[in-house]
């Protein structure tokens, strides 16, 4: 569930490859919890050896309807650079943070 919401929330151009993850569950998910994800792009580091790629570090939290943290993670991804002509920011990219709830789309 969290990964689906995270994929919908991230304004990434042409896809990603997972490189690493740190994940924890500070409290259990309960029946009837309505879950949402708040994702934040922490860093984007261009690759020195492959100019079309870069490393992206993302932090996210999965919250229930009361704001209780059900899951917390920090992931590192490999992503591809957008074409220079397509530099328009995706929705939510201006602040670096975007929230999305189950059932919503970007």
C-alpha positions as CSV (number, residue, x, y, z in Angstrom):
1,X,0.0,0.0,0.0
2,X,2.7,2.5,1.0
3,X,4.8,1.8,-2.1
4,X,1.8,2.4,-4.4
5,X,1.0,5.7,-2.7
6,X,4.7,6.7,-2.8
7,X,4.9,5.9,-6.5
8,X,1.9,8.1,-7.1
9,X,3.3,11.0,-5.0
10,X,6.8,11.2,-6.4
11,X,7.3,13.6,-9.4
12,X,9.9,11.4,-11.1
13,X,10.4,11.6,-14.9
14,X,11.0,8.2,-16.5
15,X,11.3,5.6,-13.8
16,X,13.4,4.5,-10.9
17,X,15.6,1.6,-9.7
18,X,15.8,0.9,-5.9
19,X,19.3,1.1,-4.5
20,X,18.6,0.8,-0.7
21,X,16.0,1.3,2.0
22,X,15.8,1.8,5.8
23,X,12.4,1.1,7.1
24,X,10.6,0.9,10.4
25,X,7.1,0.4,11.8
26,X,6.7,2.5,14.9
27,X,3.1,1.5,15.5
28,X,0.8,-1.2,14.0
29,X,-1.7,-0.6,11.3
30,X,-5.2,-1.2,12.6
31,X,-8.4,-2.5,10.8
32,X,-10.2,0.5,9.3
33,X,-7.1,2.7,9.3
34,X,-7.2,5.2,6.3
35,X,-3.6,5.5,5.2
36,X,-1.8,8.3,3.4
37,X,1.8,8.9,2.5
38,X,3.9,12.1,2.9
39,X,7.0,11.9,0.8
40,X,9.9,14.3,0.7
41,X,12.8,14.4,-1.8
42,X,15.8,15.0,0.4
43,X,18.7,14.9,-2.1
44,X,19.3,14.6,-5.8
45,X,23.0,13.9,-6.7
46,X,23.9,13.7,-10.4
47,X,26.1,10.7,-11.4
48,X,29.7,11.5,-12.2
49,X,30.1,8.5,-14.4
50,X,26.7,8.5,-16.1
51,X,25.4,12.0,-16.9
52,X,21.9,10.8,-17.7
53,X,21.4,9.3,-14.2
54,X,21.5,10.4,-10.6
55,X,20.9,9.2,-7.0
56,X,17.7,10.4,-5.3
57,X,17.2,10.1,-1.5
58,X,13.5,10.1,-0.4
59,X,12.1,10.2,3.1
60,X,8.4,9.2,3.6
61,X,5.9,8.5,6.3
62,X,2.7,6.4,6.1
63,X,0.1,8.0,8.4
64,X,-3.3,7.0,9.5
65,X,-6.4,9.3,9.6
66,X,-5.3,10.6,13.1
67,X,-1.8,11.4,12.0
68,X,-0.2,8.4,13.7
69,X,2.9,7.2,12.0
70,X,2.5,3.6,10.9
71,X,5.6,3.3,8.7
72,X,8.7,5.5,8.2
73,X,11.3,5.0,5.6
74,X,14.3,6.5,3.9
75,X,15.0,5.1,0.4
76,X,17.8,5.7,-2.1
77,X,16.9,5.4,-5.8
78,X,18.6,5.6,-9.1
79,X,16.7,7.9,-11.5
80,X,17.0,9.2,-15.0
81,X,17.4,12.9,-15.8
82,X,14.6,14.7,-17.6
83,X,15.3,16.2,-21.0
84,X,16.5,19.8,-20.6
85,X,13.4,21.0,-22.6
86,X,11.0,19.2,-20.1
87,X,12.2,20.9,-16.9
88,X,8.7,22.0,-15.9
89,X,8.1,21.0,-12.3
90,X,5.6,18.2,-11.6
91,X,2.8,18.9,-9.1
92,X,4.3,19.0,-5.6
93,X,7.8,19.4,-6.8
94,X,8.0,23.1,-5.8
95,X,8.0,22.4,-2.1
96,X,9.8,19.0,-2.3
97,X,7.0,17.4,-0.3
98,X,3.7,15.9,-1.4
99,X,1.0,14.0,0.4
100,X,-1.4,11.5,-1.1
101,X,-4.1,9.3,0.4
102,X,-5.3,5.9,-0.7
103,X,-7.8,6.3,-3.6
104,X,-6.3,9.6,-4.8
105,X,-4.2,10.1,-7.9
106,X,-1.7,12.8,-8.7
